[in-house]
Amino acid sequence: QVQLVESGGGLVQAGGSLSLSCAASGNVVAIVGMGWYRQAPGSQREMVAVIGKDGTITYVDSVKGRFTISRDNVKKELYLQMRDLEPDDTAVYLCNAKVRIYDMEYDNWGHGTQVTVSS
């Protein structure tokens, strides 16, 4: 499996910026995709941005133009740059890695980092 550790969350005013990082370790060669998800209190977990092994990127509509996902394959790290933050962006942000072993795919999750946007 893969271990994921997020960092970079915090408290910011609306309109501000934050950057998140996710460091991967373990069976990283089996990773076929990585992404950021978020979960606000009382809400379901939501995909924010994902990047496939081929570099294909997908964003949820609400963050397009404001968030940028990127990765460093050498450092085995994933990043999320967030700008023009809104109170609705407040959530725990979790790093995800999809791992393929034989014909099965597994989700690996970090513990999450809190992002709070004040109005």
N, C-alpha and C positions, 0 to 999 in steps of 0.2 A: 504494500500500500504506500500511499504518499502522505507525508505530513505537511501541513500548511500553517503558516503563522502570519497573521495580518498585523499591520502597524499603520499609524498615521491618522487615526480618527481623532475627533475632538469636537470642540464647540466653536461655532463660527456664526457671525451675523449673516442675515440674508444678503445675497449679492457677493459674498466672500468666496474664497477658494480653499480647497483641501486636496491633498494627494495621499492616496492609499498605496501601500505596498504589500505584497504577499510573497513570502519566501517558501519555496518548495524543496523538500528533501525526501529521501527514500527512493522508491522505485520510479524515478522521474522519467526514465526511458519509456515507460508504459503510458505516459500521459498523451491523450489524443485531443484534448481541448481544455481550456481554462476559462474562468469567467468570474464575474462579480455578481452576487445576488444581494438583496437586502430584505429585511423583515422589520416592519414597524409594529408596535404593540397592537394586538387585536387584528392584525392583517396577515394574509398569507405571504409566504416567501415569494419574492418577485425577481425575475432575471433583470439585471441592469445592463450588463454588457458581457459578451462572450467572444472569445477568439479561438478559432479552430487551429489544428495543427498546420493547415495550409495557409494560415494567416487571415482567413475569412472572419470578418468582424460583424457582429450584430448588436444593436442597441435597442433598448425599449424606447418607444416614441418619446416619452416624457423627458429623456435626458439627451436626446439627439441635439448636437450643436453645443452642448454644455459639458459633457463628459467625454474623456478620451481614454480608451483602454490600450495598453501596450504591454509588451513582454520583452525580457532579456533572456534569450535562450542559453547564454553562457552562464549568467548568474542564477539561472533557474528562478527568476522572479517575474511577478505580474504586477502591473501598476494600474491605478485608476486616477486620472487627473480630473478634478471636479471644479467647475467655475460657475459663477452666477447661481450659487446655491440658493434653494428655496426651502421654506419650512417643511414642505411636503417631502423633501429629501431626507428628513430625519428618520433614522433607522439604524439597526445593526447591519453592518455590511460584512458579508461573508465571502471568502474566497473559495472557489470550487475547482476541482481538477477531475476530469473524467479519465479514468484509467481503463485500458483494455487489456485483459488477460485472456488469452486464447480467444474465444468468440463472445466473451462476456464483457460488458462495460460496467464499471462501478463508479459511484460518486464518492469523492473524498472532500471533506469540508474542514475549514479552519474554525476556530472558536468565535471569530467575528470581532469587529471593532466598531465602537459606537460613533456615529456621526449625528451631531445635534445642530440644527440650524435655527437660530432665534430670529424672530420677526422684528 
